[in-house]
Structure formats: C-alpha cells, structure tokens
Amino acid sequence: MPDIMETIRANSALQTLAKVIDTAGFADQLKGSGPFTFFAPNEEAFAKRKIDELVKDIRKLKTKLAYHLVSGSYEEKSLDVVNVDSLVTECGKSLSVYFDENKVVIDNARIVEGDITCSNGVIHIIDNVFSPEHSGWYETTA
C-alpha cells in the first residue's frame, strides 16, 4: 500500500499539491511512519490561491503544509461520530472541526473525498487551502 506522498503523486486531483510539497521540501514528512491524517487541497482549492505568492516564502509554505497534517489517523466517519471539536496540527495550531448541513467542516474546508487509506495514515481531499493565520472560518475566495 502506498504512503501519503505516493498517493498524492498518483492522484490527478492533487497534482498542484504534489508540486507545492516538492517546492517546500515537505515530502519526507508525508513519508514518515505515522499514522497521520493529511487534509489535501485539490486543484480547485489551489485555483482560489495565488500559487506564486504561496511558494515565495518556503518557511511559511512549510508551516502552511504542516497545518494540513495531524498526528494520528482520523477517518471522516470517526469525525462524524466522535465529538471532536479540534485537531492539533504538526505546526502546533489547531484546526476547528464542526458540522454544517450535517457535513464535517475542517477549519475553512469541506471534505470532498474522505478516507483515502495509505500505509502511514489517511488522506481527506478538501476544497480549500488551510491558512493558519485565518483558522476557523470558511473562505471561498482568495
């Protein structure tokens, strides 16, 4: 079974994410033993952002990617069932977890495709890029 990084590289909806991860030098974190939960922004999520701005500052980019990574494996259905209201990320900040119209919302994103099992955790494809500086609200435009 492929790890999180291999799964991202193989998914056509995550090609911009793969490039951003490579630019930041963040792939090793996603190849670690885990288990991890990674909230992976899809192509539409990156279309809302100015990629050139994102990749200008590699340190900030690594922090932003670490804000998408949580230690532990959290399946979408477990977020539904368990009363989780936040998840601590690898950058030390928390993602808010709440329900809107009976769907799980993580910080500023909805899960588009959840529970993609990997050898070192699980991926949830999301419709927005998390911003540690703007956590806790749903942003639909850049």
DSSP file (Angstrom, degrees, kcal/mol; ACC not computed):
  #  RESIDUE AA STRUCTURE BP1 BP2  ACC     N-H-->O    O-->H-N    N-H-->O    O-->H-N    TCO  KAPPA ALPHA  PHI   PSI    X-CA   Y-CA   Z-CA
    1    1 A M              0   0    0      0, 0.0   117,-0.1     0, 0.0   118,-0.0   0.000 360.0 360.0 360.0 133.1    0.0    0.0    0.0
    2    2 A P        -     0   0    0      0, 0.0   117,-2.4     0, 0.0   118,-0.3  -0.300 360.0-119.2 -70.5 154.8    1.4    3.4   -0.9
    3    3 A D     >  -     0   0    0    115,-0.2     4,-2.4   116,-0.2     5,-0.2  -0.219  38.9 -87.7 -82.3-179.3    2.2    6.1    1.7
    4    4 A I  H  > S+     0   0    0     26,-0.6     4,-2.3     1,-0.2    27,-0.2   0.914 127.2  47.1 -58.4 -46.3    0.6    9.5    1.8
    5    5 A M  H  > S+     0   0    0     25,-1.1     4,-2.5     1,-0.2    -1,-0.2   0.916 112.4  49.0 -65.6 -42.8    3.1   11.2   -0.5
    6    6 A E  H  > S+     0   0    0      1,-0.2     4,-1.5     2,-0.2    -1,-0.2   0.883 111.4  50.9 -62.8 -37.8    2.9    8.3   -3.1
    7    7 A T  H  X S+     0   0    0     -4,-2.4     4,-0.7     2,-0.2    -2,-0.2   0.896 109.5  50.0 -66.8 -41.0   -0.9    8.5   -3.0
    8    8 A I  H >< S+     0   0    0     -4,-2.3     3,-1.1     1,-0.2     6,-0.3   0.939 109.7  50.8 -61.6 -47.4   -0.8   12.3   -3.6
    9    9 A R  H 3< S+     0   0    0     -4,-2.5    -1,-0.2     1,-0.2    -2,-0.2   0.831 110.9  49.6 -60.5 -32.3    1.5   11.9   -6.5
   10   10 A A  H 3< S+     0   0    0     -4,-1.5     2,-0.6    -5,-0.2    -1,-0.2   0.570  92.8  88.2 -84.2  -9.9   -0.7    9.3   -8.1
   11   11 A N    X<  -     0   0    0     -3,-1.1     3,-1.9    -4,-0.7    -4,-0.0  -0.809  63.8-154.5 -98.7 120.0   -4.0   11.3   -7.8
   12   12 A S  G >  S+     0   0    0     -2,-0.6     3,-0.8     1,-0.3    -1,-0.1   0.740  94.5  61.1 -64.6 -22.9   -4.8   13.6  -10.7
   13   13 A A  G 3  S+     0   0    0      1,-0.2    30,-1.1     2,-0.1    -1,-0.3   0.491 106.2  48.4 -79.8  -2.5   -6.8   15.9   -8.4
   14   14 A L  G <> S+     0   0    0     -3,-1.9     4,-2.2    -6,-0.3    -1,-0.2   0.073  70.9 113.0-126.0  23.7   -3.7   16.6   -6.3
   15   15 A Q  H <> S+     0   0    0     -3,-0.8     4,-1.9     2,-0.2     5,-0.1   0.875  80.1  48.8 -69.5 -38.0   -1.0   17.5   -8.8
   16   16 A T  H  > S+     0   0    0      2,-0.2     4,-2.5     1,-0.2    -1,-0.2   0.921 111.0  52.4 -65.4 -41.7   -0.6   21.1   -7.8
   17   17 A L  H  > S+     0   0    0     24,-0.3     4,-2.7     1,-0.2    -2,-0.2   0.919 106.8  52.7 -57.9 -44.5   -0.4   19.9   -4.2
   18   18 A A  H  X S+     0   0    0     -4,-2.2     4,-2.2     1,-0.2    -1,-0.2   0.905 110.6  47.6 -58.4 -42.3    2.4   17.5   -5.1
   19   19 A K  H  X S+     0   0    0     -4,-1.9     4,-2.5     2,-0.2    -1,-0.2   0.902 111.8  49.5 -66.0 -41.3    4.3   20.3   -6.8
   20   20 A V  H  X S+     0   0    0     -4,-2.5     4,-2.1     2,-0.2    -2,-0.2   0.907 110.5  50.5 -64.7 -41.7    3.9   22.6   -3.8
   21   21 A I  H  X>S+     0   0    0     -4,-2.7     5,-2.4     2,-0.2     4,-1.0   0.920 111.9  47.6 -61.5 -44.8    5.1   19.8   -1.4
   22   22 A D  H ><5S+     0   0    0     -4,-2.2     3,-0.6     1,-0.2    -2,-0.2   0.911 110.2  52.2 -63.1 -42.5    8.1   19.3   -3.6
   23   23 A T  H 3<5S+     0   0    0     -4,-2.5    -1,-0.2     1,-0.2    -2,-0.2   0.890 113.4  44.4 -59.5 -40.4    8.9   23.0   -3.7
   24   24 A A  H 3<5S-     0   0    0     -4,-2.1    -1,-0.2    -5,-0.2    -2,-0.2   0.619 107.9-123.8 -80.5 -13.3    8.7   23.2    0.1
   25   25 A G  T <<5S+     0   0    0     -4,-1.0    -3,-0.2    -3,-0.6     3,-0.2   0.884  70.8 132.1  69.8  37.9   10.8   20.1    0.7
   26   26 A F    >>< +     0   0    0     -5,-2.4     4,-0.9     1,-0.1     3,-0.7   0.417  32.5  97.9-102.8  -1.7    7.9   18.6    2.7
   27   27 A A  H >> S+     0   0    0     -6,-0.5     3,-0.7     1,-0.2     4,-0.6   0.858  75.8  60.9 -60.4 -38.2    7.7   15.1    1.1
   28   28 A D  H >4 S+     0   0    0      1,-0.3     3,-0.9     2,-0.2     4,-0.5   0.866  99.9  55.7 -59.5 -36.2    9.7   13.4    3.8
   29   29 A Q  H X4 S+     0   0    0     -3,-0.7     3,-0.6     1,-0.2    -1,-0.3   0.851 108.1  48.8 -63.1 -33.2    7.1   14.4    6.5
   30   30 A L  H << S+     0   0    0     -4,-0.9   -25,-1.1    -3,-0.7   -26,-0.6   0.490 108.6  53.5 -87.2  -3.4    4.4   12.7    4.4
   31   31 A K  T << S+     0   0    0     -3,-0.9    -1,-0.2    -4,-0.6    -2,-0.2   0.406  85.6 117.7-104.5  -2.2    6.5    9.6    4.0
   32   32 A G  S <  S-     0   0    0     -3,-0.6   -28,-0.2    -4,-0.5     4,-0.1  -0.023  82.5-100.3 -61.8 170.4    7.1    9.2    7.8
   33   33 A S  S    S+     0   0    0      1,-0.2     3,-0.1     2,-0.1    -1,-0.1   0.769  75.9 136.7 -70.1 -26.4    5.8    6.2    9.7
   34   34 A G        -     0   0    0      1,-0.2    -1,-0.2     3,-0.0    87,-0.1  -0.244  68.9-135.3  68.3-155.4    2.7    7.9   11.1
   35   35 A P        +     0   0    0      0, 0.0    37,-3.3     0, 0.0     2,-0.3   0.413  54.9 163.6 -77.1 150.3    0.0    7.3   11.5
   36   36 A F  E     -Ab  71 121A   0     84,-1.9    86,-2.3    35,-0.3     2,-0.5  -0.889  36.2-142.4-129.5 159.4   -1.1   10.7   10.1
   37   37 A T  E     -Ab  70 122A   0     33,-2.7    33,-2.8    -2,-0.3     2,-0.5  -0.999  22.3-167.6-118.5 125.3   -4.1   12.4    8.8
   38   38 A F  E     -Ab  69 123A   0     84,-2.5    86,-2.4    -2,-0.5     2,-0.8  -0.963  14.9-150.7-118.8 125.9   -3.4   14.8    5.9
   39   39 A F  E     - b   0 124A   0     29,-2.7    86,-0.2    -2,-0.5    91,-0.2  -0.846  22.7-160.0 -94.0 107.0   -6.0   17.2    4.6
   40   40 A A  E     - b   0 125A   0     84,-2.4    86,-2.3    -2,-0.8     2,-0.2  -0.802   9.6-138.9-101.9 110.2   -5.1   17.6    0.9
   41   41 A P  E     - b   0 126A   0      0, 0.0   -24,-0.3     0, 0.0    86,-0.2  -0.440  23.1-139.5 -65.1 134.3   -6.3   20.6   -1.0
   42   42 A N     >  -     0   0    0     84,-2.1     4,-1.8    -2,-0.2     5,-0.2  -0.176  32.0 -86.4 -85.6-176.7   -7.5   19.7   -4.5
   43   43 A E  H  > S+     0   0    0    -30,-1.1     4,-1.7     1,-0.2   -29,-0.1   0.887 128.3  53.4 -59.3 -41.5   -6.9   21.6   -7.8
   44   44 A E  H  > S+     0   0    0      1,-0.2     4,-0.7     2,-0.2    -1,-0.2   0.869 105.5  55.1 -63.1 -36.5  -10.0   23.8   -7.2
   45   45 A A  H >4 S+     0   0    0     81,-0.3     3,-0.8     1,-0.2    84,-0.4   0.920 109.8  45.3 -62.6 -43.8   -8.6   24.7   -3.8
   46   46 A F  H >< S+     0   0    0     -4,-1.8     3,-1.4     1,-0.2    -1,-0.2   0.783 101.6  66.9 -72.1 -25.6   -5.4   25.9   -5.3
   47   47 A A  H 3< S+     0   0    0     -4,-1.7    -1,-0.2     1,-0.3    -2,-0.2   0.754  96.2  57.7 -64.4 -22.5   -7.2   27.8   -8.1
   48   48 A K  T << S+     0   0    0     -3,-0.8     2,-0.3    -4,-0.7    -1,-0.3   0.573 104.3  65.2 -80.8 -10.2   -8.5   30.1   -5.3
   49   49 A R  S <  S-     0   0    0     -3,-1.4     2,-1.0    -4,-0.2     3,-0.1  -0.736  87.5-114.9-113.7 158.1   -5.0   31.0   -4.3
   50   50 A K    >>  -     0   0    0     -2,-0.3     4,-2.0     1,-0.2     3,-0.7  -0.822  27.8-164.7 -91.4 101.2   -2.1   32.8   -5.9
   51   51 A I  H 3> S+     0   0    0     -2,-1.0     4,-2.2     1,-0.3     5,-0.2   0.868  85.4  59.2 -57.8 -40.4    0.4   30.0   -6.2
   52   52 A D  H 34 S+     0   0    0      1,-0.2     4,-0.5     2,-0.2    -1,-0.3   0.890 108.2  46.1 -57.3 -39.3    3.3   32.4   -6.9
   53   53 A E  H X> S+     0   0    0     -3,-0.7     3,-0.8     1,-0.2     4,-0.6   0.895 109.7  54.9 -69.3 -40.0    2.6   34.1   -3.6
   54   54 A L  H 3< S+     0   0    0     -4,-2.0     3,-0.4     1,-0.2    -2,-0.2   0.890 111.4  42.7 -60.1 -41.3    2.3   30.7   -1.7
   55   55 A V  T 3< S+     0   0    0     -4,-2.2    -1,-0.2     1,-0.2     3,-0.2   0.446  90.9  86.9 -91.4   0.9    5.7   29.5   -2.9
   56   56 A K  T <4 S+     0   0    0     -3,-0.8     2,-0.7    -4,-0.5    -1,-0.2   0.918  92.5  41.8 -63.7 -44.6    7.7   32.7   -2.3
   57   57 A D     X  -     0   0    0     -4,-0.6     4,-2.4    -3,-0.4    -1,-0.2  -0.876  67.8-170.5-112.0 100.7    8.5   32.1    1.3
   58   58 A I  H  > S+     0   0    0     -2,-0.7     4,-2.6     1,-0.2     5,-0.2   0.855  85.8  55.3 -61.6 -38.0    9.5   28.4    1.8
   59   59 A R  H  > S+     0   0    0      1,-0.2     4,-1.9     2,-0.2    -1,-0.2   0.935 111.6  43.3 -61.6 -46.3    9.4   28.7    5.6
   60   60 A K  H  > S+     0   0    0      2,-0.2     4,-2.6     1,-0.2    -2,-0.2   0.870 112.0  54.7 -65.8 -36.7    5.8   29.9    5.6
   61   61 A L  H  X S+     0   0    0     -4,-2.4     4,-2.5     2,-0.2    -2,-0.2   0.913 107.2  49.6 -64.3 -42.6    4.9   27.3    3.0
   62   62 A K  H  X S+     0   0    0     -4,-2.6     4,-2.6     2,-0.2    -1,-0.2   0.909 111.2  49.9 -61.6 -41.5    6.2   24.5    5.2
   63   63 A T  H  X S+     0   0    0     -4,-1.9     4,-1.4     2,-0.2    -2,-0.2   0.917 110.1  50.6 -62.1 -43.4    4.2   25.9    8.1
   64   64 A K  H  < S+     0   0    0     -4,-2.6     4,-0.3     1,-0.2    -2,-0.2   0.912 112.1  46.7 -62.2 -43.0    1.1   26.0    5.9
   65   65 A L  H >< S+     0   0    0     -4,-2.5     3,-1.7     1,-0.2     4,-0.3   0.897 109.2  54.0 -66.4 -39.5    1.6   22.4    4.8
   66   66 A A  H >< S+     0   0    0     -4,-2.6    24,-1.2     1,-0.3     3,-1.0   0.773  99.4  63.8 -64.3 -24.8    2.2   21.3    8.4
   67   67 A Y  T 3< S+     0   0    0     -4,-1.4    -1,-0.3     1,-0.2    -2,-0.2   0.608 100.5  52.4 -72.9 -12.4   -1.1   23.0    9.2
   68   68 A H  T <  S+     0   0    0     -3,-1.7   -29,-2.7    -4,-0.3     2,-0.5   0.441  98.0  82.1 -96.5  -3.9   -2.7   20.3    7.0
   69   69 A L  E <   -A   38   0A   0     -3,-1.0    21,-2.6    -4,-0.3     2,-0.4  -0.902  55.0-176.5-114.8 128.2   -1.0   17.4    8.8
   70   70 A V  E     -AC  37  89A   0    -33,-2.8   -33,-2.7    -2,-0.5     2,-0.3  -0.965  28.6-120.9-122.7 135.8   -2.3   15.9   12.0
   71   71 A S  E    S+A   36   0A   0     17,-0.6   -35,-0.3    -2,-0.4    17,-0.1  -0.608  82.4  37.7 -73.3 132.7   -0.6   13.1   14.0
   72   72 A G  S    S-     0   0    0    -37,-3.3     2,-0.7    -2,-0.3    50,-0.2  -0.174  93.6 -84.3 105.0 157.7   -3.0   10.1   14.3
   73   73 A S        +     0   0    0     48,-0.1     2,-0.6    -2,-0.1   -36,-0.1  -0.887  42.8 179.5-105.3 113.8   -5.4    8.6   11.8
   74   74 A Y        -     0   0    0     -2,-0.7    41,-0.2    48,-0.1     2,-0.2  -0.924  12.0-157.3-117.5 105.9   -8.8   10.3   11.8
   75   75 A E     >  -     0   0    0     -2,-0.6     4,-1.8     1,-0.1     3,-0.5  -0.494  27.7-117.1 -77.2 153.2  -11.3    8.8    9.3
   76   76 A E  H  > S+     0   0    0      1,-0.3     4,-1.7     2,-0.2     5,-0.1   0.902 116.1  53.6 -57.1 -42.7  -14.2   11.1    8.2
   77   77 A K  H  > S+     0   0    0      1,-0.2     4,-1.9     2,-0.2    -1,-0.3   0.836 106.2  52.8 -65.2 -30.3  -16.7    8.8    9.8
   78   78 A S  H  > S+     0   0    0     -3,-0.5     4,-2.9     2,-0.2    -1,-0.2   0.840 106.5  52.4 -73.2 -31.4  -14.9    8.9   13.1
   79   79 A L  H  < S+     0   0    0     -4,-1.8     5,-0.5     1,-0.2    -2,-0.2   0.838 110.9  50.0 -67.9 -31.9  -15.0   12.7   13.0
   80   80 A D  H  < S+     0   0    0     -4,-1.7    -2,-0.2    -5,-0.2    -1,-0.2   0.899 120.1  33.8 -67.6 -43.1  -18.7   12.4   12.4
   81   81 A V  H  < S+     0   0    0     -4,-1.9     2,-0.2    -5,-0.1    -2,-0.2   0.910 108.4  67.0 -85.1 -46.2  -19.3   10.0   15.3
   82   82 A V  S  < S-     0   0    0     -4,-2.9     2,-2.2    -5,-0.2     0, 0.0  -0.535  88.1-118.8 -80.6 143.3  -16.7   11.2   17.9
   83   83 A N        +     0   0    0     -2,-0.2     2,-0.5     2,-0.0    -1,-0.1  -0.456  52.2 159.8 -81.6  69.7  -17.3   14.6   19.4
   84   84 A V        +     0   0    0     -2,-2.2     3,-0.1    -5,-0.5    -2,-0.0  -0.809  16.6 172.9 -92.6 126.5  -14.1   16.1   18.1
   85   85 A D        +     0   0    0     -2,-0.5    12,-2.1     1,-0.3     2,-0.3   0.518  66.7  12.8-111.5  -7.0  -14.1   19.9   18.0
   86   86 A S  E     -E   96   0B   0     10,-0.3     2,-0.4    20,-0.0    -1,-0.3  -0.981  56.4-150.9-161.0 157.3  -10.4   20.5   17.1
   87   87 A L  E     -E   95   0B   0      8,-2.0     8,-3.0    -2,-0.3     2,-0.5  -1.000  22.9-129.8-130.5 129.6   -7.3   18.7   15.9
   88   88 A V  E     -E   94   0B   0     -2,-0.4   -17,-0.6     6,-0.2     6,-0.2  -0.689  28.8-147.5 -82.6 127.3   -3.8   19.8   16.8
   89   89 A T  B >   -C   70   0A   0      4,-3.0     3,-1.7    -2,-0.5   -19,-0.2  -0.343  27.2-102.2 -90.5 171.4   -1.6   20.0   13.7
   90   90 A E  T 3  S+     0   0    0    -21,-2.6   -23,-0.2   -24,-1.2   -20,-0.1   0.612 121.2  59.8 -69.4 -12.8    2.1   19.4   13.2
   91   91 A C  T 3  S-     0   0    0    -25,-0.7    -1,-0.3   -22,-0.3   -24,-0.1   0.435 119.6-109.5 -93.1   1.0    2.7   23.2   13.2
   92   92 A G  S <  S+     0   0    0     -3,-1.7     2,-0.2     1,-0.3    -2,-0.1   0.345  83.4 111.4  92.9  -7.1    1.2   23.4   16.7
   93   93 A K        -     0   0    0     -5,-0.1    -4,-3.0     1,-0.0     2,-0.3  -0.662  65.0-117.7 -98.0 158.1   -2.0   25.2   15.8
   94   94 A S  E     -E   88   0B   0     -2,-0.2     2,-0.4    -6,-0.2    -6,-0.2  -0.744  11.2-143.1 -99.6 142.3   -5.5   23.6   16.0
   95   95 A L  E     -E   87   0B   0     -8,-3.0    -8,-2.0    -2,-0.3     2,-0.2  -0.843  24.9-126.5 -93.3 135.2   -7.9   23.0   13.2
   96   96 A S  E     -E   86   0B   0     -2,-0.4    11,-3.2   -10,-0.2     2,-0.4  -0.600  20.2-159.0 -80.7 145.9  -11.5   23.5   14.1
   97   97 A V  E     +F  106   0C   0    -12,-2.1     2,-0.3    -2,-0.2     9,-0.2  -0.993  26.6 142.8-126.1 123.7  -14.0   20.7   13.4
   98   98 A Y  E     -F  105   0C   0      7,-2.3     7,-3.2    -2,-0.4     2,-0.4  -0.923  43.2-106.9-150.8 176.0  -17.7   21.4   13.2
   99   99 A F  E     +F  104   0C   0     -2,-0.3     2,-0.4     5,-0.2     5,-0.2  -0.911  25.1 178.7-115.1 137.7  -20.8   20.4   11.3
  100  100 A D  E >  S-F  103   0C   0      3,-2.4     3,-1.2    -2,-0.4    -2,-0.0  -0.972  79.7 -12.1-137.1 119.8  -22.6   22.4    8.7
  101  101 A E  T 3  S-     0   0    0     -2,-0.4     3,-0.1     1,-0.3    -1,-0.1   0.900 128.6 -57.8  54.1  43.2  -25.7   20.9    7.0
  102  102 A N  T 3  S+     0   0    0      1,-0.2     2,-0.4   -22,-0.0    -1,-0.3   0.676 115.4 115.0  62.2  21.4  -24.7   17.5    8.5
  103  103 A K  E <  S-F  100   0C   0     -3,-1.2    -3,-2.4   -23,-0.0     2,-0.3  -0.933  72.1-110.1-119.7 146.0  -21.3   17.6    6.8
  104  104 A V  E     -F   99   0C   0     -2,-0.4     7,-0.9    -5,-0.2     2,-0.5  -0.561  31.0-166.6 -73.5 132.0  -18.0   17.7    8.5
  105  105 A V  E     -FG  98 110C   0     -7,-3.2    -7,-2.3    -2,-0.3     2,-0.6  -0.990   4.9-159.2-119.8 128.5  -16.1   21.1    8.1
  106  106 A I  E >   -FG  97 109C   0      3,-2.6     3,-2.2    -2,-0.5     2,-0.4  -0.938  60.0 -57.9-110.5 114.0  -12.5   21.3    9.0
  107  107 A D  T 3  S-     0   0    0    -11,-3.2   -12,-0.0    -2,-0.6    28,-0.0  -0.339 123.4 -14.7  53.8-108.4  -11.3   24.8    9.6
  108  108 A N  T 3  S+     0   0    0     -2,-0.4    31,-0.4    30,-0.1     2,-0.3   0.004 124.2  76.5-112.8  28.4  -12.1   26.6    6.3
  109  109 A A  E <   -G  106   0C   0     -3,-2.2    -3,-2.6    29,-0.1     2,-0.4  -0.977  61.8-140.8-142.4 151.2  -12.7   23.5    4.1
  110  110 A R  E     -G  105   0C   0     -2,-0.3    17,-1.6    -5,-0.2     2,-0.6  -0.830  35.3-109.1-103.5 148.3  -15.2   20.8    3.4
  111  111 A I  E     +D  126   0A   0     -7,-0.9    15,-0.3    -2,-0.4     3,-0.2  -0.689  33.0 179.6 -79.4 121.3  -14.1   17.2    2.7
  112  112 A V  E    S+     0   0A   0     13,-3.0     2,-0.4    -2,-0.6    14,-0.2   0.852  78.5   7.7 -87.4 -43.0  -14.6   16.5   -1.0
  113  113 A E  E    S-D  125   0A   0     12,-1.5    12,-3.3     3,-0.0    -1,-0.3  -0.949  82.5-170.7-142.7 118.8  -13.3   12.9   -0.8
  114  114 A G  E     +     0   0A   0     -2,-0.4    10,-0.2    10,-0.2   -39,-0.1  -0.572  50.3  32.4-109.7 169.9  -12.5   11.3    2.5
  115  115 A D  E     +     0   0A   0      1,-0.2     2,-1.0   -41,-0.2    -1,-0.2   0.867  55.3 169.3  58.3  47.8  -10.9    8.2    4.0
  116  116 A I  E     -D  123   0A   0      7,-2.6     7,-2.2    -3,-0.2     2,-0.2  -0.819  30.8-140.5 -88.0 106.5   -8.2    7.5    1.4
  117  117 A T  E     +D  122   0A   0     -2,-1.0     2,-0.3     5,-0.2     5,-0.2  -0.490  25.8 177.1 -77.5 134.0   -6.3    4.9    3.2
  118  118 A C  E >   -D  121   0A   0      3,-3.1     3,-1.2    -2,-0.2  -115,-0.2  -0.811  45.0-102.8-127.4 168.3   -2.5    4.9    3.0
  119  119 A S  T 3  S+     0   0    0   -117,-2.4  -116,-0.2    -2,-0.3     3,-0.1   0.772 122.5  34.1 -64.9 -24.9    0.2    2.8    4.6
  120  120 A N  T 3  S-     0   0    0   -118,-0.3   -84,-1.9   -90,-0.1     2,-0.3   0.082 130.8 -54.8-119.9  23.3    1.0    5.6    7.1
  121  121 A G  E <   -bD  36 118A   0     -3,-1.2    -3,-3.1   -86,-0.3     2,-0.3  -0.998  68.5 -55.2 148.6-146.6   -2.4    7.1    7.6
  122  122 A V  E     -bD  37 117A   0    -86,-2.3   -84,-2.5    -2,-0.3     2,-0.4  -0.981  30.3-147.5-140.8 147.1   -5.3    8.6    5.8
  123  123 A I  E     -bD  38 116A   0     -7,-2.2    -7,-2.6    -2,-0.3     2,-0.5  -0.933   5.0-166.6-114.9 139.2   -5.9   11.5    3.3
  124  124 A H  E     -b   39   0A   0    -86,-2.4   -84,-2.4    -2,-0.4     2,-0.4  -0.993  19.4-139.6-119.7 120.9   -9.0   13.6    3.1
  125  125 A I  E     -bD  40 113A   0    -12,-3.3   -13,-3.0    -2,-0.5   -12,-1.5  -0.683  27.2-166.3 -80.3 130.0   -9.2   15.7   -0.1
  126  126 A I  E     -bD  41 111A   0    -86,-2.3   -84,-2.1    -2,-0.4   -81,-0.3  -0.748  28.3-130.5-120.4 163.9  -10.5   19.2    0.8
  127  127 A D  S    S+     0   0    0    -17,-1.6     2,-0.3    -2,-0.3   -16,-0.1   0.218  85.4  41.4 -99.9  14.0  -11.9   22.1   -1.2
  128  128 A N  S    S-     0   0    0    -18,-0.2     2,-0.6   -88,-0.0   -83,-0.1  -0.985  78.9-111.9-153.8 159.0   -9.8   24.9    0.3
  129  129 A V        -     0   0    0    -84,-0.4     2,-0.1    -2,-0.3   -89,-0.1  -0.852  38.3-123.8 -94.6 125.6   -6.2   25.6    1.4
  130  130 A F        -     0   0    0     -2,-0.6   -63,-0.1   -91,-0.2   -62,-0.1  -0.405  19.8-159.0 -66.8 143.8   -5.9   26.0    5.2
  131  131 A S    >   -     0   0    0      1,-0.1     3,-2.3     3,-0.1   -67,-0.0  -0.948   8.5-156.6-125.2 108.9   -4.4   29.2    6.4
  132  132 A P  G >  S+     0   0    0      0, 0.0     3,-0.9     0, 0.0    -1,-0.1   0.823  96.4  55.0 -54.8 -31.4   -3.0   29.1    9.9
  133  133 A E  G 3  S+     0   0    0      1,-0.2    -3,-0.0    -3,-0.1     0, 0.0   0.613 116.1  37.1 -78.1 -11.1   -3.4   32.8   10.2
  134  134 A H  G X  S+     0   0    0     -3,-2.3     3,-0.7     3,-0.0    -1,-0.2  -0.095  84.3 157.6-128.1  34.8   -7.1   32.6    9.3
  135  135 A S  T <   +     0   0    0     -3,-0.9     3,-0.1     1,-0.2   -40,-0.1  -0.207  50.4  36.4 -66.0 151.7   -8.2   29.4   11.0
  136  136 A G  T 3  S+     0   0    0      1,-0.2     2,-0.3   -40,-0.1    -1,-0.2   0.526  94.8  84.0  92.6   7.8  -11.8   28.7   12.0
  137  137 A W  S <  S-     0   0    0     -3,-0.7     2,-0.8   -41,-0.0    -1,-0.2  -0.988  75.2-114.2-143.4 156.0  -13.7   30.2    9.1
  138  138 A Y        -     0   0    0     -2,-0.3     2,-0.5    -3,-0.1   -30,-0.1  -0.766  31.1-171.5 -95.1 108.0  -14.8   29.1    5.7
  139  139 A E        -     0   0    0     -2,-0.8     3,-0.0   -31,-0.4    -2,-0.0  -0.866  11.6-179.4-102.7 126.7  -13.2   31.2    3.0
  140  140 A T        +     0   0    0     -2,-0.5     2,-0.3   -12,-0.1    -1,-0.1   0.582  66.3  38.6-102.9 -11.7  -14.4   30.7   -0.6
  141  141 A T              0   0    0      1,-0.0   -93,-0.1     0, 0.0   -92,-0.1  -0.917 360.0 360.0-135.1 163.5  -12.2   33.1   -2.4
  142  142 A A              0   0    0     -2,-0.3   -92,-0.1   -94,-0.2   -93,-0.0   0.479 360.0 360.0 -72.8 360.0   -8.6   34.3   -2.2
